[in-house]
């Protein structure tokens, strides 16, 4: 572990991460995002070079009950040979059985959600509620580790609230239980997604454990990734909401940490091509109705901030099919690049 006084040099900003038996090629990760990080989104994100991608949060109980939609969420897609599947739940036996299912489906890493702040998750004793029951959290890790051969990791917060910032000792217990890596969202549960992420607080976690520590929260651009590593002393960064409509932020972070030239954002024509690819992936993954519903939000995110996009997004959310969505998108980008036509 590096001391607080150590200086992170340019040469070691971008580096692989060893999580037990799995070598993750670089330390820029795509965060799990509920309702977002499905296979189509992960496939797009992977084109921009993250070392690891993570599924959206998956119910362990639903998996154990044989829910087919949940199986689809947990199953790696074509080309996903290094996928972390994130489970949530509070029963060690159920979590153990669900982890075994995920391993059989092809998961390279099993991640346990111990940081979700949403009430519907908290009510079941899952997510961030586990930070109030560290013994149970450790039991869950122990149960999963005993059942699978792949690394078991956890995503946590700084603590339940500002009066109970127990991430360092909590992480130490998880490591003792067999966790191979921990990702820390630098907020307490009580902060939800408000306020400012406290990257410096992650240093205390890094001092307590010998496993890799990944920093998460408010990493919106390449420069944020560099500053976060310097302030937190973490082994890597996890980027979430900043990648919505801007998956190239992952490539920009990788480029910045590697010391290479800045990776410029795509021009409108390139964004249009990325959207086309994303829409094709969505159509091949979902039913026509679900595809249209899923695609609308992504198209809106991709075009946010572009000229004329406010009126375009209003049209997007009234569109009922991928075919109509593609037509609107093509017209929008044609007018954007050639407004005289």
QUICORNOR-V844483 format. One record per pair of residues at least 12 apart in sequence whose ideal C-beta (glycine too) atoms are under 8 Angstrom apart, sorted by the first residue. I is the first residue (numbers start at 0). GAP is how many residues later the second one is. If there is no record, write none. Layout:
((I GAP) (I GAP))
This chain:
((0 205) (0 206) (0 209) (1 204) (1 231) (3 199) (3 203) (3 229) (5 227) (7 221) (7 222) (7 225) (9 249) (10 248) (12 213) (12 216) (12 243) (12 244) (12 245) (12 246) (13 12) (13 13) (13 14) (13 240) (13 243) (13 244) (13 245) (14 12) (14 220) (15 35) (16 34) (16 35) (16 164) (16 195) (16 197) (16 218) (16 219) (17 194) (18 90) (18 132) (18 134) (18 161) (18 162) (18 192) (18 193) (19 130) (19 131) (19 160) (20 128) (20 129) (20 130) (21 60) (21 86) (21 87) (21 128) (21 129) (21 158) (23 27) (23 28) (23 58) (24 26) (24 57) (25 23) (25 24) (25 25) (25 210) (25 228) (25 231) (26 24) (26 187) (26 208) (26 209) (26 210) (26 230) (27 21) (27 22) (27 23) (27 197) (27 208) (27 209) (27 211) (27 222) (27 225) (27 226) (27 229) (28 21) (28 22) (28 23) (28 24) (28 25) (28 154) (28 185) (28 207) (28 208) (28 209) (28 210) (29 12) (29 15) (29 20) (29 22) (29 23) (29 24) (29 208) (29 209) (29 210) (29 213) (29 220) (30 23) (30 185) (30 207) (30 208) (30 209) (30 210) (30 212) (31 22) (31 23) (31 24) (31 25) (31 52) (31 54) (31 79) (31 81) (31 123) (31 208) (32 23) (32 207) (32 208) (32 211) (33 22) (33 23) (33 82) (33 84) (34 21) (35 20) (35 208) (36 16) (36 17) (36 18) (36 19) (37 17) (37 18) (37 35) (37 247) (37 256) (38 37) (38 38) (38 41) (38 242) (38 246) (39 238) (39 241) (39 242) (39 245) (39 254) (40 206) (40 237) (40 257) (41 13) (41 35) (41 38) (41 41) (42 34) (42 36) (42 37) (42 238) (43 203) (43 230) (43 233) (43 234) (43 237) (44 198) (44 202) (44 205) (45 33) (45 34) (46 200) (47 199) (47 200) (47 201) (47 202) (47 203) (47 206) (48 201) (48 202) (48 205) (49 189) (49 200) (49 204) (50 185) (51 30) (51 32) (51 57) (52 27) (52 29) (52 30) (52 31) (53 29) (53 30) (53 31) (53 32) (53 57) (54 18) (54 19) (54 28) (54 29) (54 30) (54 31) (55 17) (55 30) (56 29) (56 30) (56 31) (56 56) (56 59) (56 64) (57 12) (57 15) (57 16) (57 27) (57 28) (57 29) (57 30) (57 40) (57 44) (58 28) (58 29) (58 30) (59 27) (59 28) (59 29) (59 31) (59 34) (59 35) (59 37) (59 38) (59 39) (60 28) (60 30) (60 33) (60 37) (62 24) (62 34) (62 35) (62 38) (62 39) (63 30) (63 33) (63 34) (63 37) (70 30) (70 34) (73 27) (73 28) (73 31) (73 33) (74 30) (74 31) (75 29) (75 30) (75 31) (76 208) (79 26) (80 27) (81 26) (81 27) (82 23) (82 24) (82 25) (82 26) (83 23) (83 24) (83 25) (83 26) (83 27) (83 69) (84 17) (84 20) (84 22) (84 24) (84 25) (84 26) (85 25) (85 26) (85 27) (85 69) (86 12) (86 15) (86 23) (86 24) (86 25) (86 26) (87 24) (87 25) (87 28) (87 33) (87 38) (87 39) (88 35) (88 37) (88 51) (89 34) (89 35) (89 36) (89 39) (89 40) (89 46) (89 50) (91 44) (91 47) (91 48) (91 50) (91 51) (91 52) (92 50) (94 17) (94 45) (94 48) (94 49) (95 47) (95 48) (95 50) (95 51) (96 50) (98 45) (98 48) (98 49) (98 53) (99 47) (99 48) (101 46) (102 45) (102 46) (102 47) (106 43) (107 42) (107 43) (108 41) (108 42) (108 43) (108 44) (109 34) (109 38) (109 40) (109 41) (109 42) (109 43) (110 41) (110 42) (110 43) (110 44) (110 72) (111 25) (111 28) (111 29) (111 32) (111 40) (111 41) (111 42) (111 43) (112 13) (112 14) (112 41) (112 42) (113 13) (113 14) (113 16) (113 17) (113 23) (113 40) (113 41) (113 42) (113 43) (114 12) (114 13) (114 16) (114 40) (114 41) (114 42) (114 70) (114 74) (115 12) (116 40) (116 72) (116 75) (116 76) (121 67) (127 28) (127 29) (127 32) (127 61) (130 25) (130 26) (130 28) (130 29) (130 33) (130 35) (130 36) (130 39) (130 58) (131 28) (131 32) (133 32) (133 35) (133 36) (133 39) (134 38) (136 17) (136 33) (136 36) (136 37) (137 35) (137 36) (137 38) (137 39) (138 38) (140 13) (140 33) (140 36) (140 37) (140 38) (141 35) (141 36) (143 34) (144 32) (144 33) (144 34) (150 29) (150 30) (151 26) (151 27) (151 28) (152 26) (152 27) (152 28) (152 29) (152 30) (153 20) (153 25) (153 27) (153 28) (153 29) (154 27) (154 28) (154 29) (154 30) (154 61) (155 14) (155 15) (155 18) (155 26) (155 27) (155 28) (155 29) (156 27) (156 28) (156 30) (156 31) (156 32) (157 26) (157 27) (157 28) (157 29) (157 30) (157 40) (157 43) (157 44) (158 29) (158 30) (159 28) (159 29) (159 30) (160 27) (160 28) (160 29) (161 26) (161 28) (161 29) (163 24) (164 23) (164 36) (166 17) (166 34) (166 35) (166 37) (166 38) (167 36) (167 37) (167 39) (167 40) (168 39) (170 13) (170 34) (170 37) (170 38) (170 42) (171 36) (171 37) (174 34) (174 35) (174 36) (178 32) (179 31) (179 32) (180 30) (180 31) (180 32) (180 33) (181 23) (181 27) (181 29) (181 30) (181 31) (181 32) (182 30) (182 31) (182 32) (182 33) (182 55) (183 18) (183 21) (183 29) (183 30) (183 31) (183 32) (183 50) (184 12) (184 31) (184 32) (185 12) (185 13) (185 15) (185 16) (185 29) (185 30) (185 31) (185 32) (185 46) (186 30) (195 22) (196 19) (196 20) (196 21) (198 16) (198 18) (198 19) (198 28) (198 29) (198 32) (198 33) (199 31) (199 32) (201 13) (201 30) (201 31) (201 32) (202 28) (202 29) (202 30) (205 26) (205 27) (205 28) (205 29) (211 23) (211 24) (212 19) (212 20) (212 21) (212 22) (213 20) (213 21) (213 22) (213 23) (213 24) (214 13) (214 14) (214 17) (214 19) (214 21) (214 22) (214 23) (215 21) (215 22) (215 23) (215 24) (218 18) (218 19) (218 20) (218 23) (218 34) (219 22) (219 29) (220 21) (220 28) (220 31) (220 32) (221 27) (221 30) (221 31) (221 33) (221 34) (221 35) (221 40) (221 41) (222 33) (223 18) (224 12) (224 14) (224 28) (224 31) (224 32) (225 30) (225 31) (228 28) (236 16) (238 14) (243 54) (243 57) (244 53) (244 55) (244 56) (244 57) (244 58) (244 59) (245 19) (245 55) (246 27) (247 15) (247 17) (247 18) (250 12) (251 13) (267 38) (267 65) (267 68) (267 69) (268 64) (268 68) (270 31) (270 32) (270 35) (270 62) (271 57) (271 58) (271 61) (273 28) (274 23) (274 24) (274 27) (274 54) (275 50) (275 53) (277 17) (277 20) (277 24) (278 16) (278 20) (278 43) (278 46) (278 47) (278 50) (281 12) (281 13) (281 16) (281 40) (282 39) (287 33) (287 34) (290 31) (291 27) (291 28) (291 29) (291 30) (291 33) (294 27) (294 30) (295 20) (295 21) (295 23) (295 29) (298 14) (298 17) (298 26) (298 30) (299 13) (299 16) (299 17) (302 13) (302 29) (305 30) (306 29) (307 24) (307 27) (307 28) (308 23) (311 16) (311 20) (314 13) (315 12))
